[in-house]
Amino acid sequence: MKSVDSNCVSSIGEFVDRFEGMLAGFTGVKRAVLCVNGTAALHIFLKMSGVEDEVLMPALTFIATANAVSYCGAVPHFIDIEERTLGADPRKLEGYLDEMVEIRDSLSYNKLTGRRMRAILPMHTFGHPVDMDPLMEIARNYNLTLIEDAAESLGAYYKGLHTGGIGKVGILSFNGNKIITTGGGALHA
Ligand SMILES: *Cc1c(COP(=O)(O)O)cnc(C)c1O
C-alpha cells in the first residue's frame, strides 16, 4: 500500500531493494535480484550460463521452463519424473545419461543429436522439493550447470536449505498464481 501511495511502483527504488534483501534473508542466498517475471529470470541465467544447445528438464513442468530454454535457441530435453516428488527422477536419469551421453574433454554431448548438454533444470512441483543431492552429483559428473526452477516452492526446504538456493542459481516467481504475488515479477538468486 505504501508503495502504491508513494507512486514508487517502478523496477527500481526503495521497495525493490527491500524486497530483494528480505528474500535473500528468507531463502538464505547470497544475492537476490528481482526481474520482470520468472520466465525472464530463467532466460537471463540460461543466457549467462552460455546455454545454446540442450537442457535437461522434467517432463512435468509449466511451459515457462521450456520456453526460457527455447528463447536461447536451445532445445528442452525432457526427462522422467518420480511419483514421490513429482520432480526429476535421479535414479532413472543416471541410467539414461549413461546410455545417452558421450563425454569428450569432460563435456557432455547427446549421442543422438551431437548437441552439447550444458545444463539441468529441475523444478520443485507444487512445493515438493526434488531429491537434489543425487541430481547435484549427476550435474557434477556430467559437467552440467544446475539451475533450479523454484517458481512454485517459496517456503519449501530440502535438508534445511531453501529450494532455489541449492543449485548454482535458482528462480522464484511472484506471478498472480504463485504462493505470494507482487502482481508479477520474479527472483533470480
Ligand atoms: C509460474 C512458473 C514459471 C514462470 O513464472 P512467471 O513469473 O509466470 O513467468 C516458471 N516455472 C514454473 C514451474 C512455474 O510454475
The ligand as an SDF file (V2000), in Angstrom:
LIG
                    3D

 15 15  0  0  0  0  0  0  0  0999 V2000
    4.9900  -19.8660  -12.9370 C   0  0  0  0  0  0  0  0  0  0  0  0
    6.1420  -20.6760  -13.3220 C   0  0  0  0  0  0  0  0  0  0  0  0
    7.2200  -20.1260  -14.0450 C   0  0  0  0  0  0  0  0  0  0  0  0
    7.2760  -18.7580  -14.6300 C   0  0  0  0  0  0  0  0  0  0  0  0
    6.8770  -17.7460  -13.8870 O   0  0  0  0  0  0  0  0  0  0  0  0
    6.2860  -16.3830  -14.4980 P   0  0  0  0  0  0  0  0  0  0  0  0
    6.6080  -15.4140  -13.4050 O   0  0  0  0  0  0  0  0  0  0  0  0
    4.8180  -16.6410  -14.6810 O   0  0  0  0  0  0  0  0  0  0  0  0
    6.9970  -16.0760  -15.7790 O   0  0  0  0  0  0  0  0  0  0  0  0
    8.3040  -20.9330  -14.3290 C   0  0  0  0  0  0  0  0  0  0  0  0
    8.3150  -22.2100  -13.9580 N   0  0  0  0  0  0  0  0  0  0  0  0
    7.3030  -22.7810  -13.2760 C   0  0  0  0  0  0  0  0  0  0  0  0
    7.4070  -24.1990  -12.8870 C   0  0  0  0  0  0  0  0  0  0  0  0
    6.1680  -22.0410  -12.9490 C   0  0  0  0  0  0  0  0  0  0  0  0
    5.1640  -22.6290  -12.2770 O   0  0  0  0  0  0  0  0  0  0  0  0
  1  2  1  0
  2  3  1  0
  2 14  2  0
  3  4  1  0
  3 10  2  0
  4  5  1  0
  5  6  1  0
  6  7  2  0
  6  8  1  0
  6  9  1  0
 10 11  1  0
 11 12  2  0
 12 13  1  0
 12 14  1  0
 14 15  1  0
M  END
$$$$
